[in-house]
Amino acid sequence: MSSHSRHSVTDVTLPHLFRPAEIAKALGCSEWWVKEQARRRRIPFTRVGGAYRFTAEHFAEIVCAFEERPPEHHAPAPDVGAAASSRQARPTRRTSTEVRLQAKRPRRAVRRDRALAAA
């Protein structure tokens, strides 16, 4: 009996490590999204040799993490026609705490104004 047969790798069951592309295909998303979520530590992963790898348990946790369930006291969805008519009937009052959004000036206009002021 040799020393290699006692500690053979075939005796140990190693977990299969999935690549980001395989996880992305199973989830129906992009490989970039999977890598980005791992980079931001939003999903579990293993890093082997600088590459992201995922076990079957990681995949199950990812699916559970992004699972959404309806609220327990789920009210029936309103009629589409009723929702459209109720939108038109809403008053357009503004409260004092309401903030009105305003677009930023284009950068080229800001730069032009700075250049004219400096000249």
Secondary structure, 3 states (H helix, E strand, C coil): CCHHHHCCHHHCCCCCCECHHHHHHHHCCCHHHHHHHHHCCCCCCEEECCEEEECHHHHHHHHHHCCCCCCCCCCCCCCHHHHHHHHHHCCCCCCCCCCCCCCCCCHHHHHHHHHHHHC
